[in-house]
């Protein structure tokens, strides 16, 4: 029997407000990428907007490319855009 593998996706700022939680679990395969995780969040929470080109996305506290393949128990952190002037 195959054991399901999961990652944790953390939400900060308005993302957490929209999702009404600060983290969720996502099942993964051995080919799941950061880009797949973002698509999963957008599909699950249509109110969350993530600009893949300018958003801060970290895996295990390190900024990574969208093509990074995720491993079981990784923590993907999604930070909303920060405004200011």
VEXBABA-468181 format. One record per atom (N, C-alpha, C, CB): residue number from 1; residue in one letter; atom name; x, y, z. Coordinates in Angstrom, 2 decimals, always signed. Glycine has a CB too. Example, Ala and Ser with C-alpha at 12.3 -4.5 7.8 and 13.67 -1.06 7.14 Angstrom:
2
+-----+--------+-------+---------+---------+---------+
! num ! residu ! atome !       u !       v !       w !
+-----+--------+-------+---------+---------+---------+
!   1 !      A !     N !  +13.19 !   -5.69 !   +7.80 !
!   1 !      A !    CA !  +12.30 !   -4.50 !   +7.80 !
!   1 !      A !     C !  +13.20 !   -3.30 !   +7.80 !
!   1 !      A !    CB !  +11.31 !   -4.47 !   +9.05 !
!   2 !      S !     N !  +12.85 !   -2.25 !   +7.08 !
!   2 !      S !    CA !  +13.67 !   -1.06 !   +7.14 !
!   2 !      S !     C !  +12.90 !   +0.03 !   +7.87 !
!   2 !      S !    CB !  +14.08 !   -0.60 !   +5.72 !
+-----+--------+-------+---------+---------+---------+
//
This chain:
85
+-----+--------+-------+---------+---------+---------+
! num ! residu ! atome !       u !       v !       w !
+-----+--------+-------+---------+---------+---------+
!   1 !      X !     N !   +0.84 !   -1.18 !   +0.00 !
!   1 !      X !    CA !   +0.00 !   +0.00 !   +0.00 !
!   1 !      X !     C !   +0.88 !   +1.24 !   +0.00 !
!   1 !      X !    CB !   -0.95 !   +0.00 !   +1.22 !
!   2 !      X !     N !   +0.59 !   +2.18 !   -0.91 !
!   2 !      X !    CA !   +1.36 !   +3.41 !   -1.00 !
!   2 !      X !     C !   +0.95 !   +4.37 !   +0.11 !
!   2 !      X !    CB !   +1.17 !   +4.06 !   -2.37 !
!   3 !      X !     N !   +1.96 !   +4.99 !   +0.70 !
!   3 !      X !    CA !   +1.73 !   +5.99 !   +1.73 !
!   3 !      X !     C !   +1.62 !   +7.36 !   +1.06 !
!   3 !      X !    CB !   +2.88 !   +5.98 !   +2.81 !
!   4 !      X !     N !   +0.58 !   +8.12 !   +1.38 !
!   4 !      X !    CA !   +0.42 !   +9.46 !   +0.80 !
!   4 !      X !     C !   +1.45 !  +10.40 !   +1.40 !
!   4 !      X !    CB !   -1.01 !  +10.00 !   +1.05 !
!   5 !      X !     N !   +1.98 !  +11.27 !   +0.56 !
!   5 !      X !    CA !   +2.96 !  +12.27 !   +0.97 !
!   5 !      X !     C !   +2.29 !  +13.64 !   +0.95 !
!   5 !      X !    CB !   +4.22 !  +12.25 !   +0.05 !
!   6 !      X !     N !   +2.66 !  +14.48 !   +1.90 !
!   6 !      X !    CA !   +2.05 !  +15.80 !   +2.04 !
!   6 !      X !     C !   +3.11 !  +16.87 !   +2.27 !
!   6 !      X !    CB !   +1.04 !  +15.81 !   +3.18 !
!   7 !      X !     N !   +2.75 !  +18.09 !   +1.87 !
!   7 !      X !    CA !   +3.49 !  +19.28 !   +2.25 !
!   7 !      X !     C !   +2.54 !  +20.16 !   +3.05 !
!   7 !      X !    CB !   +4.06 !  +20.03 !   +0.99 !
!   8 !      X !     N !   +3.11 !  +21.16 !   +3.71 !
!   8 !      X !    CA !   +2.32 !  +22.18 !   +4.39 !
!   8 !      X !     C !   +2.47 !  +23.48 !   +3.61 !
!   8 !      X !    CB !   +2.77 !  +22.35 !   +5.89 !
!   9 !      X !     N !   +1.35 !  +24.15 !   +3.38 !
!   9 !      X !    CA !   +1.37 !  +25.46 !   +2.76 !
!   9 !      X !     C !   +0.94 !  +26.48 !   +3.82 !
!   9 !      X !    CB !   +0.43 !  +25.52 !   +1.48 !
!  10 !      X !     N !   +1.81 !  +27.46 !   +4.07 !
!  10 !      X !    CA !   +1.52 !  +28.50 !   +5.07 !
!  10 !      X !     C !   +1.05 !  +29.77 !   +4.37 !
!  10 !      X !    CB !   +2.77 !  +28.79 !   +5.93 !
!  11 !      X !     N !   +0.05 !  +30.40 !   +4.98 !
!  11 !      X !    CA !   -0.48 !  +31.67 !   +4.47 !
!  11 !      X !     C !   -0.12 !  +32.79 !   +5.43 !
!  11 !      X !    CB !   -2.02 !  +31.59 !   +4.27 !
!  12 !      X !     N !   +0.19 !  +33.95 !   +4.87 !
!  12 !      X !    CA !   +0.48 !  +35.13 !   +5.67 !
!  12 !      X !     C !   -0.36 !  +36.29 !   +5.18 !
!  12 !      X !    CB !   +1.99 !  +35.49 !   +5.61 !
!  13 !      X !     N !   -0.60 !  +37.26 !   +6.05 !
!  13 !      X !    CA !   -1.34 !  +38.47 !   +5.68 !
!  13 !      X !     C !   -2.73 !  +38.16 !   +5.17 !
!  13 !      X !    CB !   -0.57 !  +39.24 !   +4.64 !
!  14 !      X !     N !   -3.10 !  +38.85 !   +4.10 !
!  14 !      X !    CA !   -4.45 !  +38.70 !   +3.54 !
!  14 !      X !     C !   -4.71 !  +37.29 !   +3.01 !
!  14 !      X !    CB !   -4.65 !  +39.70 !   +2.43 !
!  15 !      X !     N !   -3.67 !  +36.59 !   +2.59 !
!  15 !      X !    CA !   -3.88 !  +35.22 !   +2.13 !
!  15 !      X !     C !   -4.50 !  +34.37 !   +3.24 !
!  15 !      X !    CB !   -2.54 !  +34.59 !   +1.67 !
!  16 !      X !     N !   -4.02 !  +34.54 !   +4.45 !
!  16 !      X !    CA !   -4.57 !  +33.79 !   +5.58 !
!  16 !      X !     C !   -6.00 !  +34.21 !   +5.90 !
!  16 !      X !    CB !   -3.71 !  +33.98 !   +6.80 !
!  17 !      X !     N !   -6.28 !  +35.50 !   +5.75 !
!  17 !      X !    CA !   -7.64 !  +35.99 !   +5.99 !
!  17 !      X !     C !   -8.60 !  +35.38 !   +4.96 !
!  17 !      X !    CB !   -7.68 !  +37.54 !   +5.92 !
!  18 !      X !     N !   -8.20 !  +35.40 !   +3.70 !
!  18 !      X !    CA !   -9.05 !  +34.87 !   +2.64 !
!  18 !      X !     C !   -9.26 !  +33.37 !   +2.81 !
!  18 !      X !    CB !   -8.45 !  +35.16 !   +1.26 !
!  19 !      X !     N !   -8.19 !  +32.65 !   +3.15 !
!  19 !      X !    CA !   -8.28 !  +31.19 !   +3.32 !
!  19 !      X !     C !   -8.93 !  +30.82 !   +4.64 !
!  19 !      X !    CB !   -6.90 !  +30.56 !   +3.22 !
!  20 !      X !     N !   -9.01 !  +31.77 !   +5.56 !
!  20 !      X !    CA !   -9.57 !  +31.54 !   +6.90 !
!  20 !      X !     C !   -8.77 !  +30.48 !   +7.67 !
!  20 !      X !    CB !  -11.05 !  +31.12 !   +6.80 !
!  21 !      X !     N !   -7.49 !  +30.42 !   +7.40 !
!  21 !      X !    CA !   -6.58 !  +29.53 !   +8.12 !
!  21 !      X !     C !   -5.15 !  +30.01 !   +7.87 !
!  21 !      X !    CB !   -6.75 !  +28.03 !   +7.66 !
!  22 !      X !     N !   -4.23 !  +29.57 !   +8.68 !
!  22 !      X !    CA !   -2.84 !  +29.97 !   +8.45 !
!  22 !      X !     C !   -2.01 !  +28.89 !   +7.77 !
!  22 !      X !    CB !   -2.19 !  +30.34 !   +9.77 !
!  23 !      X !     N !   -2.62 !  +27.69 !   +7.59 !
!  23 !      X !    CA !   -1.90 !  +26.62 !   +6.89 !
!  23 !      X !     C !   -2.84 !  +25.52 !   +6.46 !
!  23 !      X !    CB !   -0.80 !  +26.04 !   +7.77 !
!  24 !      X !     N !   -2.44 !  +24.84 !   +5.38 !
!  24 !      X !    CA !   -3.19 !  +23.68 !   +4.90 !
!  24 !      X !     C !   -2.20 !  +22.58 !   +4.52 !
!  24 !      X !    CB !   -4.10 !  +24.06 !   +3.68 !
!  25 !      X !     N !   -2.69 !  +21.38 !   +4.39 !
!  25 !      X !    CA !   -1.90 !  +20.26 !   +3.91 !
!  25 !      X !     C !   -2.26 !  +20.02 !   +2.45 !
!  25 !      X !    CB !   -2.15 !  +18.97 !   +4.78 !
!  26 !      X !     N !   -1.26 !  +19.63 !   +1.65 !
!  26 !      X !    CA !   -1.50 !  +19.32 !   +0.24 !
!  26 !      X !     C !   -0.83 !  +18.00 !   -0.08 !
!  26 !      X !    CB !   -0.96 !  +20.45 !   -0.69 !
!  27 !      X !     N !   -1.55 !  +17.08 !   -0.69 !
!  27 !      X !    CA !   -0.92 !  +15.83 !   -1.11 !
!  27 !      X !     C !   +0.01 !  +16.08 !   -2.29 !
!  27 !      X !    CB !   -1.99 !  +14.77 !   -1.48 !
!  28 !      X !     N !   +1.12 !  +15.38 !   -2.35 !
!  28 !      X !    CA !   +2.07 !  +15.55 !   -3.45 !
!  28 !      X !     C !   +2.48 !  +14.20 !   -4.05 !
!  28 !      X !    CB !   +3.31 !  +16.32 !   -2.97 !
!  29 !      X !     N !   +3.08 !  +14.29 !   -5.22 !
!  29 !      X !    CA !   +3.72 !  +13.14 !   -5.84 !
!  29 !      X !     C !   +5.22 !  +13.43 !   -5.88 !
!  29 !      X !    CB !   +3.13 !  +12.85 !   -7.30 !
!  30 !      X !     N !   +5.97 !  +12.55 !   -6.47 !
!  30 !      X !    CA !   +7.42 !  +12.78 !   -6.56 !
!  30 !      X !     C !   +7.78 !  +13.80 !   -7.65 !
!  30 !      X !    CB !   +8.15 !  +11.47 !   -6.83 !
!  31 !      X !     N !   +6.76 !  +14.36 !   -8.31 !
!  31 !      X !    CA !   +6.99 !  +15.36 !   -9.37 !
!  31 !      X !     C !   +6.33 !  +16.69 !   -9.08 !
!  31 !      X !    CB !   +6.50 !  +14.83 !  -10.69 !
!  32 !      X !     N !   +5.72 !  +16.87 !   -7.92 !
!  32 !      X !    CA !   +5.02 !  +18.10 !   -7.59 !
!  32 !      X !     C !   +6.03 !  +19.24 !   -7.40 !
!  32 !      X !    CB !   +4.17 !  +17.92 !   -6.31 !
!  33 !      X !     N !   +5.75 !  +20.37 !   -8.07 !
!  33 !      X !    CA !   +6.64 !  +21.54 !   -7.98 !
!  33 !      X !     C !   +5.98 !  +22.66 !   -7.17 !
!  33 !      X !    CB !   +7.00 !  +22.04 !   -9.40 !
!  34 !      X !     N !   +6.76 !  +23.69 !   -6.90 !
!  34 !      X !    CA !   +6.23 !  +24.88 !   -6.23 !
!  34 !      X !     C !   +5.10 !  +25.48 !   -7.09 !
!  34 !      X !    CB !   +7.35 !  +25.93 !   -5.99 !
!  35 !      X !     N !   +5.29 !  +25.49 !   -8.39 !
!  35 !      X !    CA !   +4.27 !  +26.00 !   -9.30 !
!  35 !      X !     C !   +2.96 !  +25.21 !   -9.13 !
!  35 !      X !    CB !   +4.76 !  +25.94 !  -10.76 !
!  36 !      X !     N !   +3.04 !  +23.90 !   -8.99 !
!  36 !      X !    CA !   +1.85 !  +23.08 !   -8.77 !
!  36 !      X !     C !   +1.17 !  +23.46 !   -7.45 !
!  36 !      X !    CB !   +2.23 !  +21.57 !   -8.76 !
!  37 !      X !     N !   +1.96 !  +23.74 !   -6.43 !
!  37 !      X !    CA !   +1.40 !  +24.12 !   -5.13 !
!  37 !      X !     C !   +0.64 !  +25.44 !   -5.24 !
!  37 !      X !    CB !   +2.52 !  +24.24 !   -4.07 !
!  38 !      X !     N !   +1.20 !  +26.39 !   -5.99 !
!  38 !      X !    CA !   +0.52 !  +27.67 !   -6.18 !
!  38 !      X !     C !   -0.80 !  +27.46 !   -6.93 !
!  38 !      X !    CB !   +1.42 !  +28.66 !   -6.95 !
!  39 !      X !     N !   -0.76 !  +26.66 !   -7.98 !
!  39 !      X !    CA !   -2.00 !  +26.38 !   -8.73 !
!  39 !      X !     C !   -3.05 !  +25.71 !   -7.84 !
!  39 !      X !    CB !   -1.69 !  +25.48 !   -9.93 !
!  40 !      X !     N !   -2.62 !  +24.84 !   -6.94 !
!  40 !      X !    CA !   -3.52 !  +24.17 !   -6.00 !
!  40 !      X !     C !   -4.21 !  +25.20 !   -5.10 !
!  40 !      X !    CB !   -2.73 !  +23.14 !   -5.13 !
!  41 !      X !     N !   -3.43 !  +26.15 !   -4.59 !
!  41 !      X !    CA !   -3.98 !  +27.18 !   -3.71 !
!  41 !      X !     C !   -4.97 !  +28.06 !   -4.48 !
!  41 !      X !    CB !   -2.86 !  +28.05 !   -3.12 !
!  42 !      X !     N !   -4.61 !  +28.48 !   -5.68 !
!  42 !      X !    CA !   -5.49 !  +29.34 !   -6.49 !
!  42 !      X !     C !   -6.81 !  +28.63 !   -6.80 !
!  42 !      X !    CB !   -4.79 !  +29.75 !   -7.80 !
!  43 !      X !     N !   -6.74 !  +27.33 !   -7.07 !
!  43 !      X !    CA !   -7.96 !  +26.58 !   -7.36 !
!  43 !      X !     C !   -8.81 !  +26.40 !   -6.10 !
!  43 !      X !    CB !   -7.60 !  +25.21 !   -7.95 !
!  44 !      X !     N !   -8.16 !  +26.13 !   -4.97 !
!  44 !      X !    CA !   -8.88 !  +25.89 !   -3.72 !
!  44 !      X !     C !   -9.45 !  +27.18 !   -3.13 !
!  44 !      X !    CB !   -7.95 !  +25.22 !   -2.70 !
!  45 !      X !     N !   -8.73 !  +28.29 !   -3.31 !
!  45 !      X !    CA !   -9.14 !  +29.59 !   -2.76 !
!  45 !      X !     C !   -9.11 !  +30.63 !   -3.88 !
!  45 !      X !    CB !   -8.21 !  +30.02 !   -1.57 !
!  46 !      X !     N !  -10.17 !  +30.70 !   -4.70 !
!  46 !      X !    CA !  -10.17 !  +31.62 !   -5.84 !
!  46 !      X !     C !   -9.97 !  +33.09 !   -5.47 !
!  46 !      X !    CB !  -11.47 !  +31.48 !   -6.58 !
!  47 !      X !     N !  -10.24 !  +33.45 !   -4.24 !
!  47 !      X !    CA !  -10.05 !  +34.84 !   -3.82 !
!  47 !      X !     C !   -8.60 !  +35.22 !   -3.59 !
!  47 !      X !    CB !  -10.81 !  +35.09 !   -2.56 !
!  48 !      X !     N !   -7.72 !  +34.24 !   -3.52 !
!  48 !      X !    CA !   -6.30 !  +34.51 !   -3.32 !
!  48 !      X !     C !   -5.66 !  +34.76 !   -4.68 !
!  48 !      X !    CB !   -5.59 !  +33.34 !   -2.56 !
!  49 !      X !     N !   -5.01 !  +35.90 !   -4.80 !
!  49 !      X !    CA !   -4.28 !  +36.24 !   -6.02 !
!  49 !      X !     C !   -2.80 !  +36.10 !   -5.75 !
!  49 !      X !    CB !   -4.63 !  +37.68 !   -6.50 !
!  50 !      X !     N !   -2.14 !  +35.32 !   -6.57 !
!  50 !      X !    CA !   -0.70 !  +35.13 !   -6.42 !
!  50 !      X !     C !   -0.05 !  +35.45 !   -7.77 !
!  50 !      X !    CB !   -0.35 !  +33.68 !   -5.95 !
!  51 !      X !     N !   +0.77 !  +36.49 !   -7.79 !
!  51 !      X !    CA !   +1.53 !  +36.84 !   -8.98 !
!  51 !      X !     C !   +2.83 !  +36.04 !   -8.92 !
!  51 !      X !    CB !   +1.80 !  +38.39 !   -9.08 !
!  52 !      X !     N !   +2.92 !  +35.03 !   -9.76 !
!  52 !      X !    CA !   +4.07 !  +34.12 !   -9.72 !
!  52 !      X !     C !   +5.39 !  +34.84 !  -10.00 !
!  52 !      X !    CB !   +3.88 !  +33.00 !  -10.71 !
!  53 !      X !     N !   +5.33 !  +35.97 !  -10.69 !
!  53 !      X !    CA !   +6.56 !  +36.69 !  -11.04 !
!  53 !      X !     C !   +7.07 !  +37.58 !   -9.91 !
!  53 !      X !    CB !   +6.32 !  +37.53 !  -12.27 !
!  54 !      X !     N !   +6.16 !  +38.06 !   -9.06 !
!  54 !      X !    CA !   +6.60 !  +39.04 !   -8.06 !
!  54 !      X !     C !   +6.31 !  +38.65 !   -6.61 !
!  54 !      X !    CB !   +5.96 !  +40.35 !   -8.34 !
!  55 !      X !     N !   +5.64 !  +37.54 !   -6.39 !
!  55 !      X !    CA !   +5.34 !  +37.13 !   -5.02 !
!  55 !      X !     C !   +6.56 !  +36.46 !   -4.39 !
!  55 !      X !    CB !   +4.13 !  +36.18 !   -4.99 !
!  56 !      X !     N !   +6.64 !  +36.56 !   -3.07 !
!  56 !      X !    CA !   +7.68 !  +35.86 !   -2.33 !
!  56 !      X !     C !   +7.17 !  +34.48 !   -1.97 !
!  56 !      X !    CB !   +8.11 !  +36.65 !   -1.06 !
!  57 !      X !     N !   +7.85 !  +33.47 !   -2.44 !
!  57 !      X !    CA !   +7.48 !  +32.08 !   -2.18 !
!  57 !      X !     C !   +8.71 !  +31.38 !   -1.66 !
!  57 !      X !    CB !   +6.90 !  +31.37 !   -3.46 !
!  58 !      X !     N !   +8.60 !  +30.80 !   -0.48 !
!  58 !      X !    CA !   +9.74 !  +30.12 !   +0.13 !
!  58 !      X !     C !   +9.39 !  +28.67 !   +0.42 !
!  58 !      X !    CB !  +10.17 !  +30.84 !   +1.42 !
!  59 !      X !     N !  +10.40 !  +27.83 !   +0.36 !
!  59 !      X !    CA !  +10.27 !  +26.44 !   +0.78 !
!  59 !      X !     C !  +11.30 !  +26.23 !   +1.90 !
!  59 !      X !    CB !  +10.49 !  +25.43 !   -0.43 !
!  60 !      X !     N !  +10.79 !  +25.85 !   +3.05 !
!  60 !      X !    CA !  +11.66 !  +25.65 !   +4.21 !
!  60 !      X !     C !  +12.53 !  +26.88 !   +4.47 !
!  60 !      X !    CB !  +12.56 !  +24.41 !   +4.01 !
!  61 !      X !     N !  +11.90 !  +28.06 !   +4.40 !
!  61 !      X !    CA !  +12.50 !  +29.36 !   +4.72 !
!  61 !      X !     C !  +13.54 !  +29.82 !   +3.71 !
!  61 !      X !    CB !  +13.13 !  +29.29 !   +6.08 !
!  62 !      X !     N !  +13.51 !  +29.29 !   +2.49 !
!  62 !      X !    CA !  +14.45 !  +29.69 !   +1.45 !
!  62 !      X !     C !  +13.67 !  +30.01 !   +0.17 !
!  62 !      X !    CB !  +15.50 !  +28.57 !   +1.19 !
!  63 !      X !     N !  +13.94 !  +31.19 !   -0.42 !
!  63 !      X !    CA !  +13.30 !  +31.56 !   -1.67 !
!  63 !      X !     C !  +13.80 !  +30.59 !   -2.75 !
!  63 !      X !    CB !  +13.62 !  +33.06 !   -2.05 !
!  64 !      X !     N !  +12.85 !  +30.04 !   -3.51 !
!  64 !      X !    CA !  +13.20 !  +29.01 !   -4.50 !
!  64 !      X !     C !  +12.50 !  +29.30 !   -5.83 !
!  64 !      X !    CB !  +12.82 !  +27.60 !   -3.98 !
!  65 !      X !     N !  +12.98 !  +28.70 !   -6.92 !
!  65 !      X !    CA !  +12.29 !  +28.85 !   -8.20 !
!  65 !      X !     C !  +11.00 !  +28.05 !   -8.23 !
!  65 !      X !    CB !  +13.21 !  +28.43 !   -9.35 !
!  66 !      X !     N !  +10.09 !  +28.44 !   -9.09 !
!  66 !      X !    CA !   +8.80 !  +27.76 !   -9.21 !
!  66 !      X !     C !   +8.96 !  +26.32 !   -9.68 !
!  66 !      X !    CB !   +7.90 !  +28.52 !  -10.17 !
!  67 !      X !     N !  +10.08 !  +26.01 !  -10.28 !
!  67 !      X !    CA !  +10.32 !  +24.67 !  -10.81 !
!  67 !      X !     C !  +10.85 !  +23.69 !   -9.77 !
!  67 !      X !    CB !  +11.28 !  +24.74 !  -11.95 !
!  68 !      X !     N !  +11.11 !  +24.17 !   -8.56 !
!  68 !      X !    CA !  +11.65 !  +23.28 !   -7.52 !
!  68 !      X !     C !  +10.67 !  +22.15 !   -7.23 !
!  68 !      X !    CB !  +11.95 !  +24.08 !   -6.21 !
!  69 !      X !     N !  +11.18 !  +20.93 !   -7.22 !
!  69 !      X !    CA !  +10.36 !  +19.76 !   -6.89 !
!  69 !      X !     C !  +10.27 !  +19.66 !   -5.38 !
!  69 !      X !    CB !  +10.95 !  +18.44 !   -7.52 !
!  70 !      X !     N !   +9.06 !  +19.49 !   -4.88 !
!  70 !      X !    CA !   +8.81 !  +19.44 !   -3.44 !
!  70 !      X !     C !   +8.99 !  +18.03 !   -2.89 !
!  70 !      X !    CB !   +7.41 !  +19.95 !   -3.12 !
!  71 !      X !     N !   +9.38 !  +17.98 !   -1.63 !
!  71 !      X !    CA !   +9.57 !  +16.72 !   -0.92 !
!  71 !      X !     C !   +8.54 !  +16.63 !   +0.22 !
!  71 !      X !    CB !  +11.03 !  +16.60 !   -0.36 !
!  72 !      X !     N !   +8.24 !  +15.43 !   +0.65 !
!  72 !      X !    CA !   +7.32 !  +15.24 !   +1.77 !
!  72 !      X !     C !   +7.79 !  +16.06 !   +2.96 !
!  72 !      X !    CB !   +7.21 !  +13.74 !   +2.16 !
!  73 !      X !     N !   +6.82 !  +16.68 !   +3.63 !
!  73 !      X !    CA !   +7.04 !  +17.48 !   +4.83 !
!  73 !      X !     C !   +7.67 !  +18.85 !   +4.58 !
!  73 !      X !    CB !   +7.89 !  +16.73 !   +5.77 !
!  74 !      X !     N !   +7.86 !  +19.24 !   +3.31 !
!  74 !      X !    CA !   +8.33 !  +20.59 !   +3.03 !
!  74 !      X !     C !   +7.27 !  +21.58 !   +3.51 !
!  74 !      X !    CB !   +8.63 !  +20.79 !   +1.52 !
!  75 !      X !     N !   +7.72 !  +22.79 !   +3.82 !
!  75 !      X !    CA !   +6.81 !  +23.87 !   +4.19 !
!  75 !      X !     C !   +6.94 !  +24.96 !   +3.13 !
!  75 !      X !    CB !   +7.12 !  +24.42 !   +5.63 !
!  76 !      X !     N !   +5.85 !  +25.20 !   +2.41 !
!  76 !      X !    CA !   +5.80 !  +26.24 !   +1.39 !
!  76 !      X !     C !   +5.12 !  +27.45 !   +2.01 !
!  76 !      X !    CB !   +5.04 !  +25.76 !   +0.09 !
!  77 !      X !     N !   +5.82 !  +28.58 !   +2.02 !
!  77 !      X !    CA !   +5.29 !  +29.81 !   +2.60 !
!  77 !      X !     C !   +4.95 !  +30.79 !   +1.49 !
!  77 !      X !    CB !   +6.30 !  +30.43 !   +3.60 !
!  78 !      X !     N !   +3.71 !  +31.26 !   +1.50 !
!  78 !      X !    CA !   +3.24 !  +32.22 !   +0.49 !
!  78 !      X !     C !   +3.03 !  +33.58 !   +1.14 !
!  78 !      X !    CB !   +1.91 !  +31.72 !   -0.18 !
!  79 !      X !     N !   +3.78 !  +34.55 !   +0.66 !
!  79 !      X !    CA !   +3.68 !  +35.90 !   +1.21 !
!  79 !      X !     C !   +2.98 !  +36.80 !   +0.20 !
!  79 !      X !    CB !   +5.09 !  +36.45 !   +1.57 !
!  80 !      X !     N !   +1.92 !  +37.51 !   +0.63 !
!  80 !      X !    CA !   +1.23 !  +38.42 !   -0.30 !
!  80 !      X !     C !   +2.12 !  +39.60 !   -0.62 !
!  80 !      X !    CB !   -0.11 !  +38.90 !   +0.30 !
!  81 !      X !     N !   +1.81 !  +40.32 !   -1.71 !
!  81 !      X !    CA !   +2.60 !  +41.51 !   -2.05 !
!  81 !      X !     C !   +2.52 !  +42.53 !   -0.91 !
!  81 !      X !    CB !   +2.10 !  +42.14 !   -3.38 !
!  82 !      X !     N !   +3.60 !  +43.23 !   -0.74 !
!  82 !      X !    CA !   +3.67 !  +44.26 !   +0.31 !
!  82 !      X !     C !   +3.71 !  +45.62 !   -0.36 !
!  82 !      X !    CB !   +4.92 !  +44.06 !   +1.24 !
!  83 !      X !     N !   +2.77 !  +46.47 !   -0.01 !
!  83 !      X !    CA !   +2.70 !  +47.80 !   -0.59 !
!  83 !      X !     C !   +3.46 !  +48.79 !   +0.27 !
!  83 !      X !    CB !   +1.25 !  +48.25 !   -0.76 !
!  84 !      X !     N !   +3.73 !  +49.90 !   -0.28 !
!  84 !      X !    CA !   +4.42 !  +50.93 !   +0.48 !
!  84 !      X !     C !   +4.92 !  +52.00 !   -0.44 !
!  84 !      X !    CB !   +5.57 !  +50.34 !   +1.29 !
!  85 !      X !     N !   +5.58 !  +52.93 !   +0.15 !
!  85 !      X !    CA !   +6.08 !  +54.01 !   -0.69 !
!  85 !      X !     C !   +7.15 !  +54.77 !   -0.02 !
!  85 !      X !    CB !   +5.00 !  +54.93 !   -1.09 !
+-----+--------+-------+---------+---------+---------+
//
